[in-house]
């Protein structure tokens, strides 16, 4: 278990849900914006830890695959789903 403040968990959950939904419908701009905001929240509100590093890595990868040459929004959505699962595990 990782110590994730309830307000930070709530914000990250909302952002990951928004990003996943946006990737699913092909709205890359909205999804990347939500992922970038999630990255900022994790950087500013979570202590330096393996958990924070995992979330930041997932955010970086989601943005990279969505905005890369192939624009793979399905893969980006999977990164977001993995971060949602990791957040739920950490908060429980």
PLY file of the C-alpha trace (Angstrom):
ply
format ascii 1.0
element vertex 92
property float x
property float y
property float z
element edge 91
property int vertex1
property int vertex2
end_header
0.00 0.00 0.00
1.20 3.49 -0.87
0.09 6.53 1.07
-2.05 8.39 -1.47
-4.06 11.28 -0.03
-7.78 10.89 -0.76
-8.00 14.19 -2.64
-5.05 13.28 -4.86
-6.51 9.83 -5.52
-9.81 11.43 -6.50
-8.22 13.91 -8.88
-5.99 11.29 -10.52
-8.91 8.87 -10.87
-10.99 11.53 -12.60
-8.14 12.50 -14.91
-7.35 8.89 -15.86
-11.04 8.22 -16.51
-11.30 11.34 -18.68
-8.14 10.40 -20.58
-9.26 6.82 -21.14
-12.68 7.90 -22.40
-11.11 10.49 -24.69
-8.59 7.99 -26.11
-11.44 5.51 -26.68
-13.33 8.04 -28.78
-10.19 9.23 -30.61
-10.02 12.66 -28.97
-6.25 12.77 -28.62
-6.06 16.45 -27.65
-8.38 16.07 -24.65
-6.77 12.78 -23.61
-3.23 14.12 -23.76
-4.28 17.20 -21.81
-5.76 15.00 -19.06
-2.63 12.81 -19.00
-0.37 15.88 -18.80
-2.43 17.23 -15.91
-2.25 13.84 -14.16
1.52 13.93 -14.57
1.66 17.38 -12.98
-0.55 16.26 -10.07
1.61 13.18 -9.48
4.79 15.25 -9.62
3.51 17.92 -7.26
1.35 15.94 -4.85
2.93 12.50 -4.47
6.18 11.84 -2.62
9.19 10.72 -4.62
8.63 6.96 -4.78
8.45 3.95 -7.06
4.68 4.48 -7.30
5.05 8.07 -8.49
7.74 6.96 -10.96
5.38 4.30 -12.34
2.59 6.83 -12.84
4.91 9.33 -14.50
6.28 6.62 -16.79
2.74 5.61 -17.75
1.80 9.21 -18.48
4.89 9.67 -20.66
4.23 6.45 -22.59
0.52 7.17 -23.07
1.29 10.58 -24.52
4.13 9.25 -26.67
2.17 6.44 -28.30
-0.91 8.62 -28.83
1.00 11.46 -30.45
3.60 9.35 -32.25
3.74 8.61 -35.94
1.21 5.76 -35.64
-1.13 7.61 -33.25
-2.01 4.44 -31.35
-4.88 5.60 -29.12
-5.76 1.99 -28.18
-2.30 1.46 -26.70
-2.50 4.84 -24.97
-5.85 3.84 -23.46
-4.24 0.65 -22.14
-1.49 2.66 -20.43
-4.18 4.80 -18.80
-6.14 1.72 -17.72
-2.98 0.26 -16.18
-2.41 3.48 -14.24
-6.01 3.42 -13.02
-5.49 -0.13 -11.75
-2.18 0.78 -10.11
-3.78 3.78 -8.40
-6.63 1.62 -7.09
-4.11 -0.91 -5.75
-2.05 1.80 -4.07
-5.05 3.43 -2.46
-6.50 0.21 -1.03
0 1
1 2
2 3
3 4
4 5
5 6
6 7
7 8
8 9
9 10
10 11
11 12
12 13
13 14
14 15
15 16
16 17
17 18
18 19
19 20
20 21
21 22
22 23
23 24
24 25
25 26
26 27
27 28
28 29
29 30
30 31
31 32
32 33
33 34
34 35
35 36
36 37
37 38
38 39
39 40
40 41
41 42
42 43
43 44
44 45
45 46
46 47
47 48
48 49
49 50
50 51
51 52
52 53
53 54
54 55
55 56
56 57
57 58
58 59
59 60
60 61
61 62
62 63
63 64
64 65
65 66
66 67
67 68
68 69
69 70
70 71
71 72
72 73
73 74
74 75
75 76
76 77
77 78
78 79
79 80
80 81
81 82
82 83
83 84
84 85
85 86
86 87
87 88
88 89
89 90
90 91
